[in-house]
Amino acid sequence: MNITAVIVAILLASVITAVGGFWLLPMLRRLHFGQTILEIGPKWHQGKQGTPTMGGLMFIIGIPIAVVVAYLFMHGSTVGDPMSAIMRARMFYGLVLALLFGAIGFLDDYLKVVKKQNEGLTEKQKMALQILFGVVYLLLLHVSGTQSTMVTIPYIGTYDFGVFYYVFAMFAIIALSNAVNFTDGLDGLLSSVTLVLSIGYLIFCYLLGMGEMGILAGALAGGCIGFLFWNHYPAKVFMGDTGSLFMSGMVIALAFGTGLPFFVVLFGIIYVIEIGSVVLQRCYFKATHGKRIFKMSPIHHHFEMSGYTEKQIVVMFAVITAIGSALGILALRFI
């Protein structure tokens, strides 16, 4: 791994993202692109009504620029390396997927702003677009010969899923994109959790010798750092679905780009817990005709309504992510 290239990715993404806020925030305020808060949520969230949203545009600009520039830094040392060509394809296909997912989020946010309510695209419309772009991504990986149907499950073993690999992959892409999106519910929560995850993946890629994927992880970390400058509590801007869906695309790119997609269950343990809490709540609610397991889902709202502050929840979830990432890295010893 070219450490200089990774440092360039981190610094460039963080600076462009942070500085971009000085240009983007005034524009969002001028256009009245403010967040609409659901009335069924915690009452104290009503004070966030009107906070500029679609702030994810900051890192959607910063991260791709950082990836391209950092890759140019390391390109000379990998010319002619067939493995590098495979990793380059995975890196850029993953970046394209993230941008396409970001476009879904942008459209969703724009419709919410226009309607002045917390409803943009329908769930079916979002799902259809996610499936479409997910299929395109997997097709690109398959055609370029960069994807294997062999799947390693951490601490268990490696198995050939055969044709069922693509069923698993599509399920994972849809589940991850929604899980990451669910995590974006408190000031600095998703950006903090994803920062820790990306640092974990950076170490993971270093140990695997995957320089291109290391650049992707570094750029994501830098984007999170730059965005936290504006998004830490109390948030001056929200990333919106524009940012959360782009971020989900980046996480998917890291999961599949490393060739070890199941490991994201450990690195992204908070995403799993968040979407798991939503699924459990909905199933239990329907099965018991109105009863609930949690005070509110996703689970970060349950902790809020149990008396935890936003800062406490962010720190707790970041620590859990660090533990999960450490377990993911240690699992390499058992491959």
C-alpha positions as CSV (number, residue, x, y, z in Angstrom):
1,M,0.0,0.0,0.0
2,N,1.2,3.5,-0.9
3,I,1.0,5.3,2.4
4,T,1.6,8.7,0.8
5,A,-1.4,8.2,-1.5
6,V,-3.6,7.2,1.4
7,I,-2.6,10.3,3.4
8,V,-3.3,12.4,0.3
9,A,-6.8,10.9,0.1
10,I,-7.5,11.6,3.8
11,L,-6.3,15.1,3.8
12,L,-7.8,16.1,0.4
13,A,-11.2,14.7,1.2
14,S,-11.3,16.2,4.7
15,V,-10.2,19.7,3.5
16,I,-12.5,19.8,0.4
17,T,-15.4,18.6,2.5
18,A,-14.9,21.0,5.4
19,V,-14.1,24.1,3.2
20,G,-17.0,23.2,0.9
21,G,-19.4,23.9,3.8
22,F,-18.5,27.6,3.7
23,W,-19.9,27.7,0.2
24,L,-22.7,25.1,0.4
25,L,-24.4,26.1,3.7
26,P,-25.2,29.7,2.7
27,M,-26.6,28.3,-0.6
28,L,-28.8,25.8,1.2
29,R,-30.1,28.4,3.5
30,R,-30.8,30.8,0.6
31,L,-32.7,28.1,-1.2
32,H,-34.6,27.2,2.0
33,F,-33.4,23.5,1.8
34,G,-34.3,22.8,5.4
35,Q,-34.9,19.4,7.1
36,T,-38.6,18.6,7.9
37,I,-38.8,16.8,11.2
38,L,-41.4,14.0,11.8
39,E,-44.0,14.8,14.5
40,I,-43.9,11.2,15.7
41,G,-40.2,11.5,16.6
42,P,-38.7,12.7,19.9
43,K,-40.3,16.1,20.8
44,W,-36.9,17.8,21.3
45,H,-36.0,17.1,17.7
46,Q,-38.6,19.7,16.7
47,G,-35.9,22.3,17.5
48,K,-33.9,20.9,14.5
49,Q,-36.7,21.9,12.1
50,G,-35.3,23.9,9.2
51,T,-31.7,22.9,9.7
52,P,-30.1,22.8,6.2
53,T,-30.1,19.3,4.6
54,M,-28.4,17.8,1.6
55,G,-25.1,18.6,3.2
56,G,-23.8,15.3,1.9
57,L,-23.0,17.2,-1.3
58,M,-19.8,18.4,0.6
59,F,-18.2,14.9,0.7
60,I,-19.8,13.8,-2.6
61,I,-17.6,16.4,-4.1
62,G,-14.6,15.9,-1.9
63,I,-14.3,12.1,-1.8
64,P,-14.2,11.4,-5.6
65,I,-11.7,14.1,-6.1
66,A,-9.5,12.7,-3.3
67,V,-9.8,9.2,-4.8
68,V,-8.7,10.2,-8.3
69,V,-5.8,12.5,-7.1
70,A,-4.6,9.9,-4.6
71,Y,-4.7,7.1,-7.2
72,L,-2.6,9.2,-9.6
73,F,0.0,9.4,-6.8
74,M,0.3,5.7,-6.6
75,H,-0.3,4.8,-10.2
76,G,3.3,4.8,-11.2
77,S,4.2,2.1,-8.8
78,T,1.5,-0.3,-10.0
79,V,1.7,0.0,-13.8
80,G,1.7,-3.4,-15.4
81,D,0.5,-5.2,-12.2
82,P,-2.5,-7.4,-13.2
83,M,-3.7,-7.5,-9.5
84,S,-3.6,-3.7,-9.4
85,A,-5.9,-3.6,-12.5
86,I,-8.4,-5.8,-10.7
87,M,-8.3,-3.6,-7.6
88,R,-8.5,-0.4,-9.7
89,A,-11.7,-1.7,-11.3
90,R,-13.2,-2.6,-7.9
91,M,-12.3,0.9,-6.6
92,F,-13.8,2.9,-9.5
93,Y,-16.9,0.7,-9.9
94,G,-17.5,1.1,-6.2
95,L,-17.1,4.9,-6.5
96,V,-19.6,4.9,-9.4
97,L,-22.1,2.9,-7.3
98,A,-21.7,5.4,-4.4
99,L,-22.4,8.3,-6.8
100,L,-25.5,6.6,-8.2
101,F,-26.8,5.9,-4.7
102,G,-26.1,9.5,-3.9
103,A,-28.2,10.5,-6.9
104,I,-31.1,8.5,-5.5
105,G,-30.7,10.4,-2.2
106,F,-30.4,13.7,-3.9
107,L,-33.7,13.1,-5.7
108,D,-35.4,12.0,-2.5
109,D,-34.2,15.0,-0.6
110,Y,-35.2,17.4,-3.3
111,L,-38.7,16.1,-3.4
112,K,-38.9,16.4,0.4
113,V,-37.8,20.0,0.2
114,V,-40.3,20.8,-2.6
115,K,-43.2,19.1,-0.8
116,K,-42.2,20.6,2.5
117,Q,-42.7,17.2,4.2
118,N,-40.6,14.2,5.2
119,E,-41.7,12.2,2.2
120,G,-39.8,12.1,-1.0
121,L,-39.5,9.0,-3.1
122,T,-41.7,6.1,-2.1
123,E,-40.0,3.0,-0.6
124,K,-40.8,1.0,-3.8
125,Q,-39.2,3.7,-6.0
126,K,-36.1,3.8,-3.8
127,M,-35.9,0.0,-3.8
128,A,-36.3,-0.3,-7.6
129,L,-33.4,2.2,-8.1
130,Q,-31.2,0.5,-5.6
131,I,-31.8,-2.9,-7.2
132,L,-31.1,-1.4,-10.7
133,F,-27.8,0.2,-9.6
134,G,-26.9,-2.9,-7.6
135,V,-27.4,-5.2,-10.6
136,V,-25.3,-2.8,-12.7
137,Y,-22.5,-2.8,-10.1
138,L,-22.5,-6.6,-9.8
139,L,-22.6,-7.0,-13.6
140,L,-19.6,-4.8,-13.9
141,L,-17.7,-6.8,-11.4
142,H,-18.7,-10.1,-13.0
143,V,-17.9,-9.0,-16.6
144,S,-14.5,-7.6,-15.6
145,G,-13.6,-10.9,-13.9
146,T,-13.0,-9.2,-10.5
147,Q,-15.6,-11.1,-8.5
148,S,-15.5,-14.6,-7.1
149,T,-18.5,-16.6,-5.8
150,M,-16.3,-17.8,-2.9
151,V,-17.5,-16.3,0.3
152,T,-15.5,-16.2,3.6
153,I,-17.6,-16.0,6.8
154,P,-15.5,-14.6,9.6
155,Y,-14.3,-17.2,12.2
156,I,-16.3,-19.9,10.4
157,G,-14.9,-20.8,7.0
158,T,-14.9,-20.2,3.2
159,Y,-17.7,-21.6,0.9
160,D,-18.6,-21.5,-2.7
161,F,-22.0,-20.0,-3.0
162,G,-22.1,-20.6,-6.8
163,V,-25.1,-18.8,-8.5
164,F,-26.6,-18.1,-5.1
165,Y,-23.7,-15.6,-4.5
166,Y,-25.5,-13.1,-6.6
167,V,-28.8,-13.5,-4.6
168,F,-26.8,-13.0,-1.4
169,A,-24.9,-10.0,-3.0
170,M,-28.1,-8.2,-4.0
171,F,-29.7,-8.8,-0.6
172,A,-26.5,-7.5,1.1
173,I,-26.5,-4.4,-1.1
174,I,-30.1,-3.5,-0.4
175,A,-29.8,-4.3,3.3
176,L,-26.6,-2.3,3.7
177,S,-27.9,0.8,1.9
178,N,-31.0,0.9,4.1
179,A,-29.1,0.0,7.3
180,V,-26.6,2.9,6.8
181,N,-29.6,5.2,6.0
182,F,-31.3,4.2,9.3
183,T,-28.2,5.1,11.2
184,D,-28.4,8.8,10.1
185,G,-30.8,10.0,12.9
186,L,-28.7,12.0,15.4
187,D,-26.1,14.8,15.1
188,G,-22.8,13.3,14.0
189,L,-23.9,9.7,14.5
190,L,-23.6,8.3,11.0
191,S,-20.4,10.3,10.2
192,S,-18.8,9.2,13.4
193,V,-19.7,5.5,13.1
194,T,-18.6,5.5,9.4
195,L,-15.3,7.3,10.3
196,V,-14.4,4.5,12.7
197,L,-15.5,1.9,10.2
198,S,-13.4,3.4,7.4
199,I,-10.3,3.6,9.7
200,G,-10.9,-0.1,10.5
201,Y,-11.1,-0.9,6.8
202,L,-8.0,1.2,6.1
203,I,-6.0,-1.1,8.5
204,F,-7.8,-4.1,6.9
205,C,-6.7,-3.1,3.4
206,Y,-3.2,-2.4,4.6
207,L,-2.9,-6.0,6.0
208,L,-4.4,-7.4,2.7
209,G,-2.1,-5.3,0.6
210,M,-5.0,-3.6,-1.2
211,G,-3.7,-0.1,-1.9
212,E,-6.6,1.0,-4.2
213,M,-9.2,0.0,-1.6
214,G,-7.0,1.7,1.1
215,I,-7.4,4.9,-0.9
216,L,-11.2,4.4,-1.0
217,A,-11.2,3.8,2.8
218,G,-8.9,6.8,3.4
219,A,-11.1,9.1,1.3
220,L,-14.2,8.0,3.1
221,A,-12.5,8.7,6.5
222,G,-11.4,12.1,5.3
223,G,-14.9,12.9,4.1
224,C,-16.3,12.0,7.5
225,I,-13.8,14.1,9.3
226,G,-14.5,17.1,7.1
227,F,-18.3,16.7,7.5
228,L,-18.1,16.3,11.3
229,F,-16.7,19.9,11.3
230,W,-20.3,20.9,10.5
231,N,-22.3,18.0,11.6
232,H,-21.1,17.4,15.2
233,Y,-23.6,18.2,18.0
234,P,-25.4,20.7,17.6
235,A,-25.4,20.1,13.9
236,K,-25.3,23.1,11.5
237,V,-26.2,20.8,8.6
238,F,-27.6,17.3,8.0
239,M,-26.2,15.1,5.2
240,G,-29.7,14.1,4.2
241,D,-30.4,11.0,2.1
242,T,-28.0,12.5,-0.4
243,G,-25.2,11.8,2.0
244,S,-26.4,8.7,3.7
245,L,-27.1,6.8,0.5
246,F,-23.7,7.9,-1.0
247,M,-22.1,6.7,2.2
248,S,-23.9,3.4,2.0
249,G,-22.5,3.0,-1.5
250,M,-19.0,3.6,-0.2
251,V,-19.4,1.0,2.5
252,I,-20.7,-1.5,0.0
253,A,-17.7,-0.7,-2.3
254,L,-15.4,-1.5,0.6
255,A,-17.2,-4.7,1.5
256,F,-17.2,-6.1,-2.0
257,G,-14.0,-4.4,-3.1
258,T,-12.0,-6.3,-0.5
259,G,-13.5,-9.6,-1.7
260,L,-14.7,-10.3,1.8
261,P,-18.3,-8.9,1.9
262,F,-19.4,-10.9,5.0
263,F,-16.8,-9.0,7.1
264,V,-18.9,-5.9,6.9
265,V,-21.2,-7.5,9.5
266,L,-18.4,-6.9,12.0
267,F,-17.1,-3.6,10.7
268,G,-20.6,-2.3,10.3
269,I,-22.1,-3.9,13.4
270,I,-24.0,-0.7,14.3
271,Y,-25.7,-0.8,10.9
272,V,-26.7,-4.3,11.5
273,I,-28.1,-3.4,15.0
274,E,-29.9,-0.4,13.6
275,I,-31.7,-2.2,10.8
276,G,-32.3,-5.2,13.0
277,S,-34.1,-3.0,15.5
278,V,-36.4,-1.7,12.8
279,V,-37.2,-5.1,11.4
280,L,-37.8,-6.5,14.9
281,Q,-40.0,-3.6,15.9
282,R,-42.2,-3.8,12.7
283,C,-42.6,-7.6,13.0
284,Y,-43.4,-7.5,16.7
285,F,-45.8,-4.6,16.2
286,K,-47.7,-6.6,13.5
287,A,-47.6,-9.9,15.4
288,T,-48.9,-8.4,18.7
289,H,-51.3,-5.9,17.1
290,G,-49.7,-2.8,18.4
291,K,-47.2,-3.7,21.0
292,R,-43.5,-2.6,20.7
293,I,-40.2,-3.9,21.8
294,F,-38.4,-0.6,21.7
295,K,-39.7,2.8,22.7
296,M,-38.9,3.9,19.2
297,S,-36.8,2.5,16.3
298,P,-34.2,2.7,15.0
299,I,-32.6,1.8,18.3
300,H,-30.7,5.1,18.7
301,H,-34.1,6.8,19.3
302,H,-34.9,4.1,21.9
303,F,-31.7,5.2,23.8
304,E,-32.7,8.9,23.3
305,M,-36.1,8.3,24.8
306,S,-34.5,6.3,27.7
307,G,-32.5,9.4,28.8
308,Y,-29.2,9.2,26.9
309,T,-27.9,12.4,25.3
310,E,-27.0,12.5,21.6
311,K,-23.4,12.8,22.5
312,Q,-23.5,9.7,24.7
313,I,-25.2,7.7,22.0
314,V,-22.7,8.8,19.4
315,V,-19.7,7.8,21.6
316,M,-21.3,4.5,22.6
317,F,-22.0,3.5,19.0
318,A,-18.5,4.6,17.8
319,V,-16.9,2.5,20.5
320,I,-19.1,-0.5,19.5
321,T,-18.0,0.1,15.9
322,A,-14.3,0.1,17.0
323,I,-14.8,-3.2,18.7
324,G,-16.5,-4.7,15.7
325,S,-13.8,-3.4,13.4
326,A,-11.1,-4.9,15.7
327,L,-12.9,-8.3,15.5
328,G,-13.0,-8.0,11.7
329,I,-9.3,-7.3,11.5
330,L,-8.5,-10.2,13.9
331,A,-10.6,-12.5,11.8
332,L,-8.0,-12.3,9.0
333,R,-5.9,-14.7,11.2
334,F,-8.5,-17.4,10.6
335,I,-8.7,-17.2,6.8
